[in-house]
């Protein structure tokens, strides 16, 4: 398997980053991967980054997640949501200068005979609240269209130094 950089947004300047859109995604890879380094500006301990594919703002996303860390493990499932939240990024009240990292894999993004699926792992150290947090998310976009654009909307935007990178993966 080989990975190739497609696009990069960041690192953010002093004003931070709002919504990130990767558009005109090349259709010559097997899978896509997004790498995130982010701290959200919202006054909360943990906030999501919302994922929208091809601008589809309808309730066409399903998925579940499991979370663990300094709190008791928990999980959940959501159906017919829009957009889809990838959680476990620190907000502005999680302690000074804590950043979260995340990886979102989107499988078979050009295959027109299947709904698109994605997996995400995200986490951060939150010593201000007593420990670390990690969340594993799986989901699907209930659409068979090839993915040509991806929009990431960090809840409240991301702070300075946040970075988003899109890669294409070629399966062996």
C-alpha positions as CSV (number, residue, x, y, z in Angstrom):
1,X,0.0,0.0,0.0
2,X,1.3,3.5,-0.9
3,X,0.2,6.9,0.3
4,X,0.3,10.2,-1.7
5,X,-0.3,13.7,-0.4
6,X,-3.3,15.4,-2.1
7,X,-3.9,18.6,-0.2
8,X,-3.0,20.4,3.1
9,X,-4.6,23.1,5.1
10,X,-2.5,24.8,7.8
11,X,-0.8,25.2,10.0
12,X,-3.3,27.8,10.9
13,X,-2.2,31.4,11.6
14,X,-3.2,33.4,14.6
15,X,-6.8,33.6,13.5
16,X,-7.2,29.9,13.4
17,X,-9.2,27.8,10.8
18,X,-13.0,27.6,10.3
19,X,-14.4,25.1,7.8
20,X,-12.0,23.1,5.7
21,X,-13.0,21.8,2.3
22,X,-11.0,19.5,0.1
23,X,-12.6,19.7,-3.4
24,X,-11.8,18.3,-6.8
25,X,-10.5,15.1,-5.1
26,X,-8.6,13.0,-7.7
27,X,-10.4,9.7,-8.6
28,X,-7.3,7.6,-9.1
29,X,-6.8,6.2,-5.6
30,X,-8.4,3.3,-3.8
31,X,-9.0,4.9,-0.4
32,X,-8.5,8.3,1.3
33,X,-7.0,9.3,4.6
34,X,-7.3,12.6,6.5
35,X,-4.8,13.5,9.3
36,X,-5.9,16.1,11.8
37,X,-3.9,18.1,14.4
38,X,-6.4,20.4,16.1
39,X,-7.6,22.3,19.1
40,X,-11.1,23.7,18.8
41,X,-12.0,27.3,19.9
42,X,-15.3,26.4,21.6
43,X,-15.4,26.6,25.4
44,X,-15.8,22.9,26.1
45,X,-13.6,20.0,27.2
46,X,-14.3,17.8,24.1
47,X,-15.9,18.8,20.8
48,X,-16.5,17.2,17.4
49,X,-15.3,17.9,13.9
50,X,-18.2,17.4,11.6
51,X,-17.7,15.4,8.3
52,X,-19.8,16.2,5.2
53,X,-19.2,14.3,1.9
54,X,-20.0,15.9,-1.5
55,X,-21.9,18.7,0.3
56,X,-24.6,16.3,1.4
57,X,-26.2,18.1,4.3
58,X,-29.1,15.6,4.5
59,X,-29.7,13.1,7.2
60,X,-27.7,10.4,5.3
61,X,-25.0,9.3,7.7
62,X,-25.0,6.4,10.2
63,X,-22.5,5.1,12.6
64,X,-21.3,4.4,16.1
65,X,-18.4,5.0,18.4
66,X,-16.7,3.8,21.5
67,X,-14.8,6.2,23.9
68,X,-12.5,5.6,26.8
69,X,-10.0,7.4,28.9
70,X,-10.2,9.2,32.2
71,X,-14.0,8.7,32.3
72,X,-15.7,5.3,32.2
73,X,-15.8,3.7,28.7
74,X,-19.0,4.5,26.8
75,X,-20.4,3.9,23.3
76,X,-23.3,4.8,21.1
77,X,-24.9,4.7,17.7
78,X,-26.5,7.4,15.6
79,X,-28.6,6.9,12.5
80,X,-29.9,9.5,10.0
81,X,-27.6,12.2,11.1
82,X,-26.1,15.2,9.3
83,X,-23.3,16.1,9.3
84,X,-21.4,13.2,11.0
85,X,-19.4,14.1,14.1
86,X,-15.9,12.8,14.7
87,X,-15.4,13.4,18.4
88,X,-12.5,13.6,20.8
89,X,-10.9,17.0,20.0
90,X,-10.1,19.3,22.8
91,X,-11.9,22.6,23.3
92,X,-10.6,25.7,24.9
93,X,-11.4,24.6,28.4
94,X,-9.4,21.4,28.2
95,X,-6.2,22.9,29.5
96,X,-3.7,25.3,27.9
97,X,-2.3,24.2,24.5
98,X,-3.7,20.7,24.4
99,X,-4.1,19.5,20.8
100,X,-6.0,16.4,19.5
101,X,-4.9,14.2,16.7
102,X,-7.1,12.2,14.5
103,X,-7.1,9.9,11.4
104,X,-10.1,9.4,9.2
105,X,-9.9,6.6,6.6
106,X,-12.5,6.6,3.8
107,X,-12.7,3.3,2.0
108,X,-13.4,2.6,-1.7
109,X,-14.4,6.3,-2.2
110,X,-14.9,5.9,-6.0
111,X,-16.8,2.6,-6.0
112,X,-20.2,3.5,-7.4
113,X,-21.9,0.3,-6.3
114,X,-21.5,0.6,-2.5
115,X,-22.3,3.2,0.2
116,X,-19.2,4.9,1.4
117,X,-17.7,3.8,4.8
118,X,-15.2,5.5,7.1
119,X,-13.3,4.8,10.3
120,X,-11.8,7.5,12.6
121,X,-9.6,7.4,15.6
122,X,-9.1,10.5,17.6
123,X,-7.7,11.4,21.0
124,X,-5.9,13.9,23.2
125,X,-4.2,14.2,26.5
126,X,-6.4,16.1,28.9
127,X,-4.4,16.4,32.1
128,X,-6.5,19.4,33.2
129,X,-9.4,17.0,33.6
130,X,-7.4,14.0,34.8
131,X,-6.2,11.9,31.9
132,X,-6.4,11.0,28.2
133,X,-9.3,10.5,25.9
134,X,-9.6,8.4,22.8
135,X,-12.6,7.6,20.6
136,X,-13.0,5.1,17.7
137,X,-15.8,5.9,15.3
138,X,-17.2,4.0,12.4
139,X,-19.7,5.3,10.0
140,X,-21.3,5.3,6.5
141,X,-22.6,7.8,4.1
142,X,-25.7,6.3,2.6
143,X,-24.8,7.2,-0.9
144,X,-23.0,5.3,-3.8
145,X,-21.7,8.4,-5.5
146,X,-17.9,8.8,-5.8
147,X,-16.6,11.2,-3.2
148,X,-15.3,14.4,-4.9
149,X,-15.3,16.8,-1.9
150,X,-14.9,16.5,1.8
151,X,-15.8,19.3,4.3
152,X,-14.6,19.3,7.8
153,X,-16.3,21.7,10.2
154,X,-14.6,21.9,13.6
155,X,-17.1,23.0,16.2
156,X,-16.3,26.6,16.8
157,X,-13.3,26.5,14.5
158,X,-9.7,25.5,15.3
159,X,-6.9,27.5,16.9
160,X,-3.6,28.6,15.6
161,X,-1.2,25.7,14.6
162,X,-4.1,23.4,13.7
163,X,-3.4,21.3,10.5
164,X,-5.5,19.1,8.1
165,X,-3.9,16.8,5.5
166,X,-5.6,14.7,2.8
167,X,-3.8,11.6,1.4
168,X,-4.7,9.2,-1.4
169,X,-4.0,5.5,-0.8
170,X,-3.3,3.0,-3.5
171,X,-3.9,-0.6,-2.5
172,X,-1.4,-3.2,-3.5
